[in-house]
Amino acid sequence: MASAQQKVMLCICYGCGLRISELLNLRVVDIEFSQDCLWVRAGKGNKDRRVILPKSAARRLNAYIAGFSLGRILFCTNWDKEKAIDAKTFSRGLKRAVARAEIAKNVSAHSLRHAYATHQIEAGMPLHQLQKQLGHTSIRTTERYLHWLSEMAHSSHDLMAAWEED
């Protein structure tokens, strides 16, 4: 992923545990920097939810917004500020990034969501909070991430705080 837009999209997708459709449907007004959150509108089940926006992701997102002339759509195409980029465009960029990183596994946007959930549980995020963050109706759906865990603490962490700024 070479473009600034694609880097921010990857950061938000993983850093917030979003589904690809939720990422692509974000609007500029859905971001609440002062509250360290963003709103997912009409997510799975057509439900809205408030999602924690890690400070590291917020910094990247703020720089992205400041550097581009955007319309209502946060991740718009180069030729139409009112049209979101499509999932194939994001997926192609992700595949290029995975290849450059020499990762042998097949990685998708949904893989990032699973990694986010697993890493948050490992970092000690309470299961009910993760359920809300991911937009799961049933706690059972969220519980499937527990098999990766040997013990749980009770906190939440900015999983990307140590990422190098580039």
C-alpha positions in Angstrom: 0.0 0.0 0.0 1.8 3.0 -1.2 -0.7 5.8 -1.0 -1.4 7.8 2.1 -5.0 7.0 1.8 -4.3 3.2 1.6 -2.0 3.4 4.7 -4.7 5.2 6.7 -7.3 2.8 5.6 -5.2 -0.2 6.7 -4.5 1.6 10.0 -8.2 2.2 10.7 -9.3 -1.2 9.5 -7.0 -3.0 11.9 -6.9 -0.3 14.7 -10.7 -0.3 15.0 -11.5 -3.8 14.0 -13.8 -2.7 11.2 -15.4 -4.8 8.5 -14.4 -3.7 5.0 -17.9 -2.4 4.3 -17.8 -0.3 7.5 -14.4 1.1 6.6 -15.5 2.1 3.1 -18.7 3.7 4.3 -17.1 6.0 6.8 -17.9 9.7 6.3 -15.8 12.7 7.6 -18.6 13.6 10.0 -18.4 10.1 11.6 -15.0 10.9 13.2 -15.1 12.4 16.7 -11.4 13.2 17.4 -12.3 15.0 20.7 -14.0 11.8 22.0 -11.4 9.4 20.5 -14.1 7.5 18.6 -15.7 7.1 15.3 -19.3 6.1 14.3 -20.0 3.1 12.2 -23.3 3.8 10.5 -25.6 1.0 9.3 -23.1 -1.7 10.1 -24.0 -5.4 9.9 -27.7 -5.7 10.8 -28.1 -2.1 9.8 -27.0 -1.0 13.3 -25.0 2.1 14.3 -22.2 1.8 16.8 -19.5 3.9 18.4 -16.0 2.5 18.1 -12.9 3.4 20.0 -10.4 5.3 17.8 -6.8 4.6 19.1 -4.7 7.8 19.4 -2.1 6.5 17.0 -4.8 5.9 14.3 -6.4 9.2 15.1 -3.0 11.0 14.5 -2.7 9.3 11.1 -6.3 10.0 10.2 -6.1 13.6 11.2 -3.0 14.1 9.0 -4.8 12.4 6.1 -7.9 14.6 6.5 -5.7 17.8 6.8 -3.7 16.8 3.6 -6.6 16.2 1.3 -9.6 18.0 0.0 -12.4 15.6 0.9 -16.1 15.6 0.3 -18.5 13.8 2.7 -16.9 10.4 2.1 -13.7 9.7 4.1 -12.1 7.3 1.6 -13.2 8.6 -1.7 -12.0 7.8 -5.2 -9.4 10.1 -6.9 -11.9 11.3 -9.5 -15.1 11.6 -7.4 -15.1 13.0 -3.8 -18.7 11.7 -3.3 -17.9 8.1 -4.2 -16.2 5.7 -1.8 -13.4 3.5 -3.2 -14.5 -0.1 -3.7 -13.4 -3.2 -1.7 -11.4 -4.5 -4.7 -9.2 -1.4 -4.7 -8.5 -1.7 -0.9 -7.9 -5.5 -1.2 -5.4 -5.1 -4.1 -3.5 -2.5 -2.0 -3.5 -4.8 1.0 -2.2 -7.7 -1.1 0.6 -5.6 -2.4 1.5 -4.6 1.2 1.5 -8.2 2.3 3.7 -9.2 -0.7 6.2 -6.4 0.1 6.3 -7.5 3.7 7.0 -11.0 2.5 4.1 -12.5 4.5 3.4 -16.0 3.1 -0.2 -16.3 4.6 -3.3 -15.1 2.7 -4.3 -11.8 4.3 -7.6 -10.1 3.8 -9.4 -7.2 5.4 -11.3 -9.7 7.5 -8.0 -11.2 8.7 -7.2 -7.8 10.1 -10.5 -7.8 12.0 -9.7 -11.2 13.5 -6.2 -10.1 14.4 -7.6 -7.0 16.0 -10.0 -9.0 18.1 -7.4 -11.6 19.2 -4.8 -8.9 20.0 -7.3 -6.9 22.1 -8.2 -10.0 24.1 -4.5 -10.7 24.6 -4.1 -7.1 25.8 -6.9 -7.6 28.3 -9.9 -5.9 26.8 -13.1 -7.2 28.5 -15.1 -9.5 26.3 -18.3 -7.4 26.6 -16.4 -4.3 25.5 -14.9 -6.2 22.5 -18.4 -7.4 21.6 -19.6 -3.8 21.4 -16.5 -2.7 19.5 -16.9 -5.4 16.9 -20.7 -4.9 16.6 -21.5 -8.5 17.6 -25.1 -9.1 18.6 -24.2 -12.3 20.5 -21.4 -12.7 23.0 -20.9 -16.2 21.6 -19.6 -14.7 18.4 -17.0 -12.8 20.3 -16.1 -15.7 22.5 -14.6 -17.6 19.6 -11.5 -15.4 20.0 -10.9 -16.8 23.5 -9.2 -20.0 22.3 -6.1 -17.9 21.5 -5.8 -16.8 25.1 -4.2 -18.4 28.2 -5.3 -15.7 30.7 -7.0 -12.3 30.6 -6.3 -9.0 32.3 -8.8 -6.0 32.4 -7.6 -3.2 30.2 -7.5 -1.9 26.6 -4.4 -1.0 24.7 -3.5 1.1 21.7 -2.2 -1.8 19.6 -0.5 0.5 17.1 1.2 2.9 19.6 4.7 1.5 18.8 4.2 1.5 15.0 6.8 3.6 13.3 5.4 6.8 11.7 6.1 6.8 7.9 
